Structure formats: C-alpha cells, structure tokens
Amino acid sequence: MRLDKWLKVSRIIKRRTVANEAAGAGRVSINGKVAKPASEVKPGDTIDILLGGKHMLCRVEKTPEVVRKEDADSLYTVLSGGES
C-alpha cells in the first residue's frame, strides 16, 4: 500500500493530501530512509513521522484498503511519541 494512503487509512494523518505533502517534504521515513508518498508500506515496517513539531515512531501491523474508524488504531503500534 502507498505510504500516503496508509497514513490516511490509519488516521495518523487525517487527509491524504496532507500525508502526501508531509512525505514529499521529507518529514516521513520508512525503516530509517526518507520516504516518498508512493513508497510501499508493509507489515513490520517502522515509520518515523515529524509533523507539526511532534515526533512519532510507529510499527506497521496491517495494510488493509478499508478500515472502520474504530479499528484504525489496530493498524499500527506506537513505539515512541504520539498518542496510543
């Protein structure tokens, strides 16, 4: 799944355009490498996000195309920063 879509589906970032801009600006990395919006995300990847002065490190658990709002937080595990 594309990084920008996964960030939106997981509701870490509310809008795909904002996720696209953040990744395009180099504020998102996958497994320690700066990621582009179209970078592939798969379970087990570590995503590092710096957005709005906040830092969040999380591990991807699932990559489904569609998720209910209540289940969005099951797509990732917060390793540091952010809210769980």
C-alpha positions in Angstrom: 0.0 0.0 0.0 1.2 3.5 -0.7 2.5 5.5 2.3 0.2 8.4 1.9 -2.9 6.2 1.7 -1.8 4.1 4.7 -1.3 7.3 6.8 -4.8 8.4 5.9 -6.4 4.9 6.4 -4.7 4.5 9.8 -5.9 8.1 10.7 -2.4 9.1 11.8 -2.9 12.0 9.4 -6.5 12.9 8.6 -6.2 13.8 5.0 -4.3 12.1 2.2 -3.2 15.4 0.7 -1.6 16.4 4.0 0.1 12.9 4.2 1.3 13.4 0.6 2.7 16.8 1.4 4.4 15.6 4.6 6.1 12.7 2.8 7.0 14.9 -0.2 8.7 17.4 2.2 10.9 14.6 3.7 9.2 14.5 7.1 8.3 10.8 6.9 10.7 7.9 6.8 10.3 4.2 6.5 12.9 2.0 8.2 15.3 4.9 8.6 15.1 6.1 4.9 13.3 9.2 3.8 10.1 8.1 2.0 8.2 9.5 -0.9 4.3 9.5 -0.9 4.3 6.5 -3.3 6.7 4.4 -1.2 5.3 0.9 -0.4 4.3 0.2 3.3 4.1 -3.4 4.5 3.6 -5.0 7.9 6.7 -4.9 10.1 7.9 -1.5 8.6 8.9 1.2 11.1 7.5 4.7 10.2 9.0 7.9 11.7 6.8 11.0 11.3 7.7 14.6 12.2 4.6 16.7 11.8 3.5 19.9 13.5 6.5 19.9 15.8 5.6 16.4 17.1 7.6 13.3 16.5 6.0 9.8 16.3 7.6 6.4 15.7 5.3 3.5 14.9 5.4 0.0 13.5 3.0 -1.1 10.8 0.8 -4.1 11.8 -1.6 -4.3 8.9 -2.2 -2.7 5.5 -5.9 -3.1 4.6 -7.5 -1.0 1.9 -10.6 0.0 4.0 -10.9 0.2 7.8 -13.6 1.3 10.2 -12.8 4.4 12.3 -12.9 2.3 15.5 -10.4 -0.2 14.1 -7.9 2.3 12.7 -5.5 2.2 15.7 -5.1 -1.6 15.2 -3.1 -0.9 12.0 0.0 0.3 14.0 1.8 0.1 17.3 3.3 3.4 18.7 6.9 2.9 19.7 7.6 6.4 20.9 5.9 9.8 20.8 2.3 10.5 19.7 -0.7 9.2 21.5 -1.7 5.5 21.6 
